Amino acid sequence: MRVVGSKVKLWMVGAGVAVAVLAACVPIVHWVTPKGQPLTDARCEDHVPSKDGGPDVCNFRTTKDTPKDAASCEADGGYLQSSVFAMNDPPLCVFPNADDGKHCTKSTDCEGTCDAKTRTCRDSKLWQPYLDEQGNETPGMVE
């Protein structure tokens, strides 16, 4: 009886080691927002590889247009934005750039673009006038 118990214990230890080895071989993707905040939701539709070997930066993810997704988006530091591609698509959870709100004089001063009216960095060139690479005002793009 004791021999059987030892074999069972040995098998359990062996199985535990095998699981640990397999888990070490599976890549784990961790996303952060452009401001460096780790995401609690593992989904990301548009990301930029990290420059320093750290986690990739997530720019936005799709949502299911539910209160749970809206709360998850807000908890991760994002905001919901209506899709610009199709009227019936659910909103996107967009994560602001790290320099949003910073003073700028041209779009190259920003990760996103420079707002023509407020002269501050913002995420997108859509809808509102922005400053181009030379600092000239340009009408907002429509995609």
Contact map, one row per residue, 1 for C-alpha under 8 A:
11111000000000000000000000000000000000000000000000000000000000000000000000000000000000000000000000000000000000000000000000000000000000000000000
11111100000000000000000000000000000000000000000000000000000000000000000000000000000000000000000000000000000000000000000000000000000000000000000
11111110000000000000000000000000000000000000000000000000000000000000000000000000000000000000000000000000000000000000000000000000000000000000000
11111111000000000000000000000000000000000000000000000000000000000000000000000000000000000000000000000000000000000000000000000000000000000000000
11111111100000000000000000000000000000000000000000000000000000000000000000000000000000000000000000000000000000000000000000000000000000000000000
01111111110000000000000000000000000000000000000000000000000000000000000000000000000000000000000000000000000000000000000000000000000000000000000
00111111111000000000000000000000000000000000000000000000000000000000000000000000000000000000000000000000000000000000000000000000000000000000000
00011111111100000000000000000000000000000000000000000000000000000000000000000000000000000000000000000000000000000000000000000000000000000000000
00001111111110000000000000000000000000000000000000000000000000000000000000000000000000000000000000000000000000000000000000000000000000000000000
00000111111111000000000000000000000000000000000000000000000000000000000000000000000000000000000000000000000000000000000000000000000000000000000
00000011111111100000000000000000000000000000000000000000000000000000000000000000000000000000000000000000000000000000000000000000000000000000000
00000001111111110000000000000000000000000000000000000000000000000000000000000000000000000000000000000000000000000000000000000000000000000000000
00000000111111111000000000000000000000000000000000000000000000000000000000000000000000000000000000000000000000000000000000000000000000000000000
00000000011111111100000000000000000000000000000000000000000000000000000000000000000000000000000000000000000000000000000000000000000000000000000
00000000001111111110000000000000000000000000000000000000000000000000000000000000000000000000000000000000000000000000000000000000000000000000000
00000000000111111111000000000000000000000000000000000000000000000000000000000000000000000000000000000000000000000000000000000000000000000000000
00000000000011111111100000000000000000000000000000000000000000000000000000000000000000000000000000000000000000000000000000000000000000000000000
00000000000001111111110000000000000000000000000000000000000000000000000000000000000000000000000000000000000000000000000000000000000000000000000
00000000000000111111111000000000000000000000000000000000000000000000000000000000000000000000000000000000000000000000000000000000000000000000000
00000000000000011111111100000000000000000000000000000000000000000000000000000000000000000000000000000000000000000000000000000000000000000000000
00000000000000001111111110000000000000000000000000000000000000000000000000000000000000000000000000000000000000000000000000000000000000000000000
00000000000000000111111111000000000000000000000000000000000000000000000000000000000000000000000000000000000000000000000000000000000000000000000
00000000000000000011111111000000000000000000000000000000000000000000000000000000000000000000000000000000000000000000000000000000000000000000000
00000000000000000001111111100000000000000000000000000000000000000000000000000000000000000000000000000000000000000000000000000000000000000000000
00000000000000000000111111100000000000000000000000000000000000000000000000000000000000000000000000000000000000000000000000000000000000000000000
00000000000000000000011111110000000000000000000000000000000000000000000000000000000000000000000000000000000000000000000000000000000000000000000
00000000000000000000000111111000000000000000000000000000000000000000000000000000000000000000000000000000000000000000000000000000000000000000000
00000000000000000000000001111100000000000000000000000000000000000000000000000000000000000000000000000000000000000000000000000000000000000000000
00000000000000000000000000111110000000000100000000000010000000000000000000000000000000000000000000000000000000000000000000000000000000000000000
00000000000000000000000000011111000001100100000000000011000000000000000000000000000000000000000000000000000000000000000000000000000000000000000
00000000000000000000000000001111100001100101000000000011110000000000000000000000000000000000000000000000000000000000000000000000000000000000000
00000000000000000000000000000111111111100000000000000011110000000000000000000000000000000000000000000000000000000000000000000000000000000000000
00000000000000000000000000000011111111100000000000000000111000000000000000011000000000000000001110000000000000000000000000000000000000000000000
00000000000000000000000000000001111110000000000000000000111000000000000000000000000000000000001111000000000000000000000000000000000000000000000
00000000000000000000000000000001111110000000000000000000000000000000000000000000000000000000000111000000000000000000000000000000000000000000000
00000000000000000000000000000001111111000000000000000000100000000000000000000000000000000000000001000000000000000000000000000000000000000000000
00000000000000000000000000000001111111100000000000000000000000000000000000011000000000000000000000000000000000000000000000000000000000000000000
00000000000000000000000000000111100111110000000000000000000000000000000000010000000000000000000000000000000000000000000000000000000000000000000
00000000000000000000000000000111100011111100000000000000000000000000000000010000000000000000000000000000000000000000000000000000000000000000000
00000000000000000000000000000000000001111100000000000000000000000000000100110000000000000000000000000000000000000000000000000000000000000000000
00000000000000000000000000000000000000111110000000000000000000000000000100010000000000000000000000000000000000000000000000000000000000000000000
00000000000000000000000000001110000000111111000000000000000000000000000000000000000000000000000000000000000000000000000000000000000000000000000
00000000000000000000000000000000000000001111100000000000000010000000000000000000000000000000000000000000000000000000000000000000000000000000000
00000000000000000000000000000010000000000111111000000000011111000000000000000000000000000000000000000000000000000000000000000000000000000000000
00000000000000000000000000000000000000000011111000000000011111000000000000000000000000000000000000000000000000000000000000000000000000000000000
00000000000000000000000000000000000000000001111100000000011110000000000000000000000000000000000000000000000000000000000000000000000000000000000
00000000000000000000000000000000000000000001111110000001111100000000000000000000000000000000000000000000000000000000000000000000000000000000000
00000000000000000000000000000000000000000000011111000001111000000000000000000000000000000000000000000000000000000000000000000000000000000000000
00000000000000000000000000000000000000000000001111100011100000000000000000000000000000000000000000000000000000000000000000000000000000000000000
00000000000000000000000000000000000000000000000111111111100000000000000000000000000000000000000000000000000000000000000000000000000000000000000
00000000000000000000000000000000000000000000000011111100000000000000000000000000000000000000000000000000000000000000000000000000000000000000000
00000000000000000000000000000000000000000000000001111100000000000000000000000000000000000000000000000000000000000000000000000000000000000000000
00000000000000000000000000000000000000000000000001111110000000000000000000000000000000000000000000000000000000000000000000000000000000000000000
00000000000000000000000000000000000000000000000001111111000000000000000000000000000000000000000000000000000000000000000000000000000000000000000
00000000000000000000000000001111000000000000000011001111100000000000000000000000000000000000000000000000000000000000000000000000000000000000000
00000000000000000000000000000111000000000000001111000111110000000000000000000000000000000000000000000000000000000000000000000000000000000000000
00000000000000000000000000000011110100000000001111000011111000000000000000000000000000000000000000000000000000000000000000000000000000000000000
00000000000000000000000000000011110000000001111100000001111110000000000000000000000000000000001000000000000000000000000000000000000000000000000
00000000000000000000000000000000110000000001111100000000111110000000000000000000000000000000011110000000000000000000000000000000000000000000000
00000000000000000000000000000000000000000001111000000000011111000000000000000000000000000001111000000000000000000000000000000000000000000000000
00000000000000000000000000000000000000000011110000000000011111100000000000000000000000000001110000000000000000000000000000000000000000000000000
00000000000000000000000000000000000000000001100000000000000111110000000000000000000000000111100000000000000000000000000000000000000000000000000
00000000000000000000000000000000000000000000000000000000000011111100110000000000000000000111100000000000000000000000000000000000000000000000000
00000000000000000000000000000000000000000000000000000000000001111100100000000000000000000110000000000000000000000000000000000000000000000000000
00000000000000000000000000000000000000000000000000000000000000111110110000000000000000000110000000000000000000000000000000000000000000000000000
00000000000000000000000000000000000000000000000000000000000000111111110000000000000000000000000000000000000000000000000000000000000000000000000
00000000000000000000000000000000000000000000000000000000000000001111111000000000000000000000000000000000000000000000000000000000000000000000000
00000000000000000000000000000000000000000000000000000000000000000111111100000000000000000000000000000000000000000000000000000000000000000000000
00000000000000000000000000000000000000000000000000000000000000111111111110000000000000000000000000000000000000000000000000000000000000000000000
00000000000000000000000000000000000000000000000000000000000000101111111111000001000000000000100000000000000000000000000000000000000000000000000
00000000000000000000000000000000000000000000000000000000000000000011111111100000000000000000000000000000000000000000000000000000000000000000000
00000000000000000000000000000000000000011000000000000000000000000001111111110000000000000000000000000000000000000000000000000000000000000000000
00000000000000000000000000000000000000000000000000000000000000000000111111111111000000000000100000000000000000000000000000000000000000000000000
00000000000000000000000000000000000000000000000000000000000000000000011111111110000000000000000000000000000000000000000000000000000000000000000
00000000000000000000000000000000000000010000000000000000000000000000001111111100000000000000000000000000000000000000000000000000000000000000000
00000000000000000000000000000000100011111000000000000000000000000000000111111100000000000000000000000000000000000000000000000000000000000000000
00000000000000000000000000000000100010000000000000000000000000000000000011111110000000000000001100000000000000000000000000000000000000000000000
00000000000000000000000000000000000000000000000000000000000000000000000011111111000000000000111100000000000000000000000000000000000000000000000
00000000000000000000000000000000000000000000000000000000000000000000000011001111100000000000111000000000000000000000000000000000000000000000000
00000000000000000000000000000000000000000000000000000000000000000000010010000111110000000011110000000000000000000000000000000000000000000000000
00000000000000000000000000000000000000000000000000000000000000000000000000000011111000000011110000000000000000000000000000000000000000000000000
00000000000000000000000000000000000000000000000000000000000000000000000000000001111100001111000000000000000000000000000000000000000000000000000
00000000000000000000000000000000000000000000000000000000000000000000000000000000111111101111000000000000000000000000000000000000000000000000000
00000000000000000000000000000000000000000000000000000000000000000000000000000000011111100000000000000000000000000000000000000000000000000000001
00000000000000000000000000000000000000000000000000000000000000000000000000000000001111101000000000000000000000000000000000000000000000000000001
00000000000000000000000000000000000000000000000000000000000000000000000000000000001111111000000000000000000000000000000000000000000000000000000
00000000000000000000000000000000000000000000000000000000000000000000000000000000001111111000000000000000000000000000000000000000000000000000000
00000000000000000000000000000000000000000000000000000000000000000000000000000000000001111100000000000000000000000000000000000000000000000000000
00000000000000000000000000000000000000000000000000000000000000000000000000000000011011111110000000000000000000000000000000000000000000000000000
00000000000000000000000000000000000000000000000000000000000001111000000000000000011000011111000000000000000000000000000000000000000000000000000
00000000000000000000000000000000000000000000000000000000000001111000000000000001111000001111100000000000000000000000000000000000000000000000000
00000000000000000000000000000000000000000000000000000000000111100000000000000001111000000111110000000000000000000000000000000000000000000000000
00000000000000000000000000000000000000000000000000000000000111100000010010000111100000000011111000000000000000000000000000000000000000000000000
00000000000000000000000000000000000000000000000000000000001110000000000000000111100000000001111100000000000000000000000000000000000000000000000
00000000000000000000000000000000110000000000000000000000011100000000000000001110000000000000111110000000000000000000000000000000000000000000000
00000000000000000000000000000000111000000000000000000000001000000000000000001100000000000000011111010000000000000000000001100000000000000000000
00000000000000000000000000000000111000000000000000000000001000000000000000000000000000000000001111110000000000110000000001100000000000000000000
00000000000000000000000000000000011100000000000000000000000000000000000000000000000000000000000111110000000000100000000000000000000000000000000
00000000000000000000000000000000000000000000000000000000000000000000000000000000000000000000000011111100000001100000000011000000000000000000000
00000000000000000000000000000000000000000000000000000000000000000000000000000000000000000000000111111100000001010000000111100000000000000000000
00000000000000000000000000000000000000000000000000000000000000000000000000000000000000000000000000111110000000000000000111000000000000000000000
00000000000000000000000000000000000000000000000000000000000000000000000000000000000000000000000000111111000000000000000110000000000000000000000
00000000000000000000000000000000000000000000000000000000000000000000000000000000000000000000000000001111100000000000001110000000000000000000000
00000000000000000000000000000000000000000000000000000000000000000000000000000000000000000000000000000111111011000100001110000000000000000000000
00000000000000000000000000000000000000000000000000000000000000000000000000000000000000000000000000000011111010000100001000000000001000100000000
00000000000000000000000000000000000000000000000000000000000000000000000000000000000000000000000000000001111111001100000000000000001111110000000
00000000000000000000000000000000000000000000000000000000000000000000000000000000000000000000000000000001111111111100000010000000011111100000000
00000000000000000000000000000000000000000000000000000000000000000000000000000000000000000000000000000000011111101100000000000000000110000000000
00000000000000000000000000000000000000000000000000000000000000000000000000000000000000000000000000000001111111101100000010000000000000000000000
00000000000000000000000000000000000000000000000000000000000000000000000000000000000000000000000000110001011111111100000011000000000000000000000
00000000000000000000000000000000000000000000000000000000000000000000000000000000000000000000000011100000001111111000000010100000000000000000000
00000000000000000000000000000000000000000000000000000000000000000000000000000000000000000000000010010000001001111100000011111000000000000000000
00000000000000000000000000000000000000000000000000000000000000000000000000000000000000000000000000000000011111111110000011111000011100000000000
00000000000000000000000000000000000000000000000000000000000000000000000000000000000000000000000000000001111111011111001111000000011100000000000
00000000000000000000000000000000000000000000000000000000000000000000000000000000000000000000000000000000000000001111111111000001111000000000000
00000000000000000000000000000000000000000000000000000000000000000000000000000000000000000000000000000000000000000111111100000000111000001100000
00000000000000000000000000000000000000000000000000000000000000000000000000000000000000000000000000000000000000000011111000000000110000000000000
00000000000000000000000000000000000000000000000000000000000000000000000000000000000000000000000000000000000000000011111100000000000000000000000
00000000000000000000000000000000000000000000000000000000000000000000000000000000000000000000000000000011100000000111111110000000000000000000000
00000000000000000000000000000000000000000000000000000000000000000000000000000000000000000000000000011111000000000111011111000000000000000000000
00000000000000000000000000000000000000000000000000000000000000000000000000000000000000000000000000111111001011111110001111100000000000000000000
00000000000000000000000000000000000000000000000000000000000000000000000000000000000000000000000110111000000001011110000111110000000000000000000
00000000000000000000000000000000000000000000000000000000000000000000000000000000000000000000000110010000000000111000000011111000000000000000000
00000000000000000000000000000000000000000000000000000000000000000000000000000000000000000000000000000000000000011000000001111100000000000000000
00000000000000000000000000000000000000000000000000000000000000000000000000000000000000000000000000000000000000011000000000111111110000000001100
00000000000000000000000000000000000000000000000000000000000000000000000000000000000000000000000000000000000000000000000000011111000000000001111
00000000000000000000000000000000000000000000000000000000000000000000000000000000000000000000000000000000000000000000000000001111100000000011110
00000000000000000000000000000000000000000000000000000000000000000000000000000000000000000000000000000000000000000010000000001111110000000011100
00000000000000000000000000000000000000000000000000000000000000000000000000000000000000000000000000000000000000000011100000001011111000001111000
00000000000000000000000000000000000000000000000000000000000000000000000000000000000000000000000000000000001000001111100000001001111100001111000
00000000000000000000000000000000000000000000000000000000000000000000000000000000000000000000000000000000111000001111000000000000111111111100000
00000000000000000000000000000000000000000000000000000000000000000000000000000000000000000000000000000000011100001100000000000000011111111100000
00000000000000000000000000000000000000000000000000000000000000000000000000000000000000000000000000000000011100000000000000000000001111110000000
00000000000000000000000000000000000000000000000000000000000000000000000000000000000000000000000000000000011000000000000000000000001111110000000
00000000000000000000000000000000000000000000000000000000000000000000000000000000000000000000000000000000111000000000000000000000001111111000000
00000000000000000000000000000000000000000000000000000000000000000000000000000000000000000000000000000000010000000000000000000000001111111100000
00000000000000000000000000000000000000000000000000000000000000000000000000000000000000000000000000000000000000000001000000000000111100111110000
00000000000000000000000000000000000000000000000000000000000000000000000000000000000000000000000000000000000000000001000000000000111100011111000
00000000000000000000000000000000000000000000000000000000000000000000000000000000000000000000000000000000000000000000000000000011110000001111100
00000000000000000000000000000000000000000000000000000000000000000000000000000000000000000000000000000000000000000000000000001111110000000111110
00000000000000000000000000000000000000000000000000000000000000000000000000000000000000000000000000000000000000000000000000001111000000000011111
00000000000000000000000000000000000000000000000000000000000000000000000000000000000000000000000000000000000000000000000000000110000000000001111
00000000000000000000000000000000000000000000000000000000000000000000000000000000000110000000000000000000000000000000000000000100000000000000111
